[in-house]
């Protein structure tokens, strides 16, 4: 995942959350963790409700 790789390299960016687990050697995350990270880093799209 690009954001995970990029946040590891950038000093001022909040780190992308660690995977919640692995299935068949592929990382997976909880959606809530991704949305929290997106909100903290300004990547959360505007609420369209």
VMD Tcl script that builds the backbone (N, CA, C; Angstrom):
set m [mol new atoms 147]
animate dup $m
set s [atomselect $m all]
$s set {name element resname resid chain x y z} {
  {N N UNK 1 A 0.845 -1.178 0.000}
  {CA C UNK 1 A 0.000 0.000 0.000}
  {C C UNK 1 A 0.889 1.239 0.000}
  {N N UNK 2 A 0.587 2.154 -0.890}
  {CA C UNK 2 A 1.430 3.329 -1.074}
  {C C UNK 2 A 1.484 4.216 0.160}
  {N N UNK 3 A 0.347 4.471 0.806}
  {CA C UNK 3 A 0.358 5.362 1.975}
  {C C UNK 3 A 1.168 4.778 3.113}
  {N N UNK 4 A 1.131 3.498 3.280}
  {CA C UNK 4 A 1.920 2.848 4.329}
  {C C UNK 4 A 3.413 3.049 4.056}
  {N N UNK 5 A 3.827 2.866 2.831}
  {CA C UNK 5 A 5.227 3.041 2.451}
  {C C UNK 5 A 5.636 4.507 2.566}
  {N N UNK 6 A 4.819 5.413 2.076}
  {CA C UNK 6 A 5.153 6.838 2.118}
  {C C UNK 6 A 5.249 7.367 3.537}
  {N N UNK 7 A 4.316 6.978 4.405}
  {CA C UNK 7 A 4.335 7.520 5.760}
  {C C UNK 7 A 5.549 7.017 6.535}
  {N N UNK 8 A 6.130 5.903 6.145}
  {CA C UNK 8 A 7.343 5.411 6.800}
  {C C UNK 8 A 8.540 6.280 6.429}
  {N N UNK 9 A 8.513 6.899 5.255}
  {CA C UNK 9 A 9.626 7.714 4.779}
  {C C UNK 9 A 9.527 9.182 5.194}
  {N N UNK 10 A 8.332 9.701 5.352}
  {CA C UNK 10 A 8.158 11.119 5.645}
  {C C UNK 10 A 8.195 11.347 7.141}
  {N N UNK 11 A 8.960 12.304 7.560}
  {CA C UNK 11 A 9.155 12.552 8.987}
  {C C UNK 11 A 7.944 13.228 9.616}
  {N N UNK 12 A 7.317 14.149 8.919}
  {CA C UNK 12 A 6.236 14.948 9.509}
  {C C UNK 12 A 4.846 14.373 9.313}
  {N N UNK 13 A 4.760 13.210 8.752}
  {CA C UNK 13 A 3.459 12.600 8.496}
  {C C UNK 13 A 3.197 11.535 9.553}
  {N N UNK 14 A 1.992 11.555 10.091}
  {CA C UNK 14 A 1.629 10.509 11.047}
  {C C UNK 14 A 1.740 9.156 10.368}
  {N N UNK 15 A 2.356 8.221 11.052}
  {CA C UNK 15 A 2.593 6.902 10.483}
  {C C UNK 15 A 1.276 6.187 10.185}
  {N N UNK 16 A 1.278 5.479 9.079}
  {CA C UNK 16 A 0.120 4.679 8.707}
  {C C UNK 16 A -0.043 3.583 9.749}
  {N N UNK 17 A -1.269 3.240 10.121}
  {CA C UNK 17 A -1.470 2.217 11.156}
  {C C UNK 17 A -0.832 0.880 10.783}
  {N N UNK 18 A -0.380 0.185 11.797}
  {CA C UNK 18 A 0.130 -1.164 11.590}
  {C C UNK 18 A -1.039 -2.076 11.204}
  {N N UNK 19 A -0.787 -3.083 10.406}
  {CA C UNK 19 A -1.861 -4.005 10.033}
  {C C UNK 19 A -2.478 -4.665 11.268}
  {N N UNK 20 A -3.755 -4.926 11.196}
  {CA C UNK 20 A -4.446 -5.604 12.296}
  {C C UNK 20 A -4.140 -7.097 12.274}
  {N N UNK 21 A -3.709 -7.587 11.133}
  {CA C UNK 21 A -3.383 -9.004 11.021}
  {C C UNK 21 A -2.960 -9.345 9.611}
  {N N UNK 22 A -2.808 -10.626 9.376}
  {CA C UNK 22 A -2.425 -11.127 8.061}
  {C C UNK 22 A -3.280 -12.346 7.721}
  {N N UNK 23 A -3.686 -12.408 6.454}
  {CA C UNK 23 A -4.417 -13.558 5.933}
  {C C UNK 23 A -3.699 -13.979 4.650}
  {N N UNK 24 A -3.285 -15.221 4.601}
  {CA C UNK 24 A -2.530 -15.724 3.444}
  {C C UNK 24 A -1.346 -14.815 3.137}
  {N N UNK 25 A -0.688 -14.381 4.202}
  {CA C UNK 25 A 0.506 -13.524 4.122}
  {C C UNK 25 A 0.225 -12.143 3.528}
  {N N UNK 26 A -1.019 -11.702 3.571}
  {CA C UNK 26 A -1.382 -10.355 3.112}
  {C C UNK 26 A -1.909 -9.573 4.292}
  {N N UNK 27 A -1.411 -8.340 4.436}
  {CA C UNK 27 A -1.822 -7.483 5.545}
  {C C UNK 27 A -3.266 -7.009 5.362}
  {N N UNK 28 A -3.961 -6.830 6.508}
  {CA C UNK 28 A -5.301 -6.248 6.486}
  {C C UNK 28 A -5.427 -5.281 7.652}
  {N N UNK 29 A -6.323 -4.305 7.508}
  {CA C UNK 29 A -6.541 -3.263 8.509}
  {C C UNK 29 A -8.022 -3.138 8.802}
  {N N UNK 30 A -8.348 -2.664 9.983}
  {CA C UNK 30 A -9.726 -2.297 10.313}
  {C C UNK 30 A -10.018 -0.965 9.633}
  {N N UNK 31 A -11.191 -0.833 9.051}
  {CA C UNK 31 A -11.573 0.402 8.383}
  {C C UNK 31 A -11.512 1.585 9.342}
  {N N UNK 32 A -11.936 1.414 10.568}
  {CA C UNK 32 A -11.911 2.510 11.551}
  {C C UNK 32 A -10.497 3.040 11.759}
  {N N UNK 33 A -9.497 2.156 11.761}
  {CA C UNK 33 A -8.104 2.594 11.922}
  {C C UNK 33 A -7.655 3.447 10.742}
  {N N UNK 34 A -8.056 3.052 9.535}
  {CA C UNK 34 A -7.698 3.807 8.332}
  {C C UNK 34 A -8.397 5.162 8.331}
  {N N UNK 35 A -9.673 5.185 8.695}
  {CA C UNK 35 A -10.411 6.448 8.717}
  {C C UNK 35 A -9.864 7.396 9.771}
  {N N UNK 36 A -9.469 6.879 10.933}
  {CA C UNK 36 A -8.854 7.720 11.967}
  {C C UNK 36 A -7.553 8.324 11.453}
  {N N UNK 37 A -6.730 7.514 10.805}
  {CA C UNK 37 A -5.467 7.999 10.253}
  {C C UNK 37 A -5.734 9.070 9.183}
  {N N UNK 38 A -6.698 8.815 8.314}
  {CA C UNK 38 A -7.020 9.758 7.242}
  {C C UNK 38 A -7.487 11.092 7.816}
  {N N UNK 39 A -8.269 11.048 8.874}
  {CA C UNK 39 A -8.741 12.284 9.495}
  {C C UNK 39 A -7.588 13.056 10.122}
  {N N UNK 40 A -6.709 12.364 10.825}
  {CA C UNK 40 A -5.571 13.011 11.488}
  {C C UNK 40 A -4.594 13.639 10.496}
  {N N UNK 41 A -4.492 13.069 9.322}
  {CA C UNK 41 A -3.515 13.554 8.324}
  {C C UNK 41 A -4.153 14.432 7.255}
  {N N UNK 42 A -5.446 14.722 7.373}
  {CA C UNK 42 A -6.104 15.588 6.405}
  {C C UNK 42 A -6.435 14.886 5.094}
  {N N UNK 43 A -6.442 13.578 5.085}
  {CA C UNK 43 A -6.744 12.834 3.863}
  {C C UNK 43 A -8.186 12.331 3.820}
  {N N UNK 44 A -8.935 12.626 4.842}
  {CA C UNK 44 A -10.339 12.214 4.899}
  {C C UNK 44 A -11.136 13.081 3.944}
  {N N UNK 45 A -11.827 12.485 2.988}
  {CA C UNK 45 A -12.641 13.303 2.082}
  {C C UNK 45 A -13.753 14.019 2.859}
  {N N UNK 46 A -14.215 15.132 2.306}
  {CA C UNK 46 A -15.302 15.863 2.987}
  {C C UNK 46 A -16.535 15.001 3.145}
  {N N UNK 47 A -17.252 15.226 4.229}
  {CA C UNK 47 A -18.485 14.488 4.474}
  {C C UNK 47 A -19.524 14.929 3.450}
  {N N UNK 48 A -20.057 13.987 2.725}
  {CA C UNK 48 A -21.013 14.314 1.656}
  {C C UNK 48 A -22.435 13.936 2.010}
  {N N UNK 49 A -22.768 13.897 3.296}
  {CA C UNK 49 A -24.127 13.546 3.680}
  {C C UNK 49 A -25.043 14.731 3.624}
}
mol reanalyze $m
mol bondsrecalc $m
mol representation Tube
mol addrep $m
